């Protein structure tokens, strides 16, 4: 099977997965306690106002009928309107306003954690049961054990409040004006507008949240890379390369590391879902006004359209990342054919 056919086949397989995510999020959101109409209306309202709003939003229809109406709207590009988070604002506008910050945190964390995690895992495997291995394994154990929000609170207290090195919360200086929105991504928009100082300010505010997520993900990558490297280093072709007189550096880089990366790439892909979940918690801890804050507002306000849209967006990202991971397999191991 050619690469194009494989990608097309995987894209077709995305449809039932997205449908399942939509189905679960729709019916589970309807099972939440509370009445969104009560949140939508002011405290002083008449019964007539309540029933007018109830019928206007289609809550009088059977759940299965509401679902198929919503499904048809989704696939025609109509994501609906928010009824409690931001009244009558399109859901897509809300998500696109907040999603770039969540994506920035996730990407920066993934890049840092992947680079350092692979490095430390290889070093740990090369120096098995020595002091470097002990230090890296101990650090990884801490990273696996510590909750991301608790690590964020510790950083806020010691680095932000006690030492004053980094800002404690928010994603920008209160005195700075946002750049003209072109792409929605603050770094790119700042480059386009020539406001370079906004980039530095933005990165400084993201430093602690990115460190929190990267540290948690780095731990699992280090452990997986170390385990894979130890297994690969016992293979016959590694002993043959050493017997032929290859330098140890070449043995590691050209023969061992590439073959050991396949399980690590799998872990990185699977951690994307965990990173997004961790980003939601981290955003709430550092008050970054990302998708995590929007999700919390949607849950507390029973805003079904916003909640379902966030679930669908997250599911879509997870599927695309896993497709990308499958394609990387072929690059790392030429024996893999699609």
C-alpha positions, 0 to 999 in steps of 0.5 A: 500500500502506498503512503497516499493510500494509507493516509487516505485510509486513516483519514476515513477511519477518523470519521467513526472515531469523531462520531463516537466522540461526538456521541459520547460528549453530547449525551454525557453533557446532557446528563450533567446536573443543572439547567443551562436555561437557569444560568442563561436567564437573569435571576429575576425572570418570568416563567414565560421568559424561561419557556421562550428560551427553552423552546428557542434552544431546542431543549423541548425536542427528544435527545436523539433529535437534538443530536442529529440536528447538532450533528448536521450543523457540525458537518456543515460548519455550524458549531453553534453559539454559546449560551452561558460562557459568552452569550450568542458568540459563535463557539468557533470564535471562542475556541479560536480565541483561546486555542492558540495559547493552549497549542503553544504550551503543548508544542513548546512542552513537547519539543523540550521534553522530547529533546531532553527526554531522549538525550537523558534516556540515552545517557542513562542507558549508556551509564547503566547503574552508575551515578548519571543513571541514578540521577536521571531515574530518580528525577524521572520518578519524581516527574511521574509521581508529582501532579502537574498542578501541584508542581505549578503551585510550587513554582508560583510560590518559590520562583514567582513570589519568593524570588520574583524571577518570573510572573506568577500568572496570566500570559502578558503584561497588563500594560501591553496591548495585544497585537493586531490579530491575523493568525491568532498566534501571539508570536506570529502576530507580534512578528507580523506587526513588528512588536518584538517586545511582546514575544519576549513578554509572552515567552516569559509568562509561558516559562513556568507553565511550559516547564511544568508540562515538559517536566511531567512528559520528560519523565516518561520519555526518559524511562521509555528511551532508557528501557528501549536503549538497554534492549537494543544495546544487547542485540547482535548487530550492536556487538558486531558494530563494536567488534568491527571497531566502530566508535562508541559514539557512532554505535549509539547514534547510527545503530542503536538510537534510531532503532530504540526511538520507535517505542519512544515516538509511540509514547510521545504520541500518546502523551499528546492527550495527556499534555492537552489534559495537563495543559488544561490544569496548568492554564487554570493554575496560571490563569492563562485564559486558554481552552482549559479555562474555557472548558471549566467555564463551559462545565460550570455554565452547562454550555453544551455547545462549547463543551462538545466543540472542545471535546471534538477539537481535542479528539481531532488533534489526538487522531492527527498526531497519532497518524503523524506518529505512524508515518514517523515509524516508516522513517525510523525503520525502513522495513515498515511499509504501508 
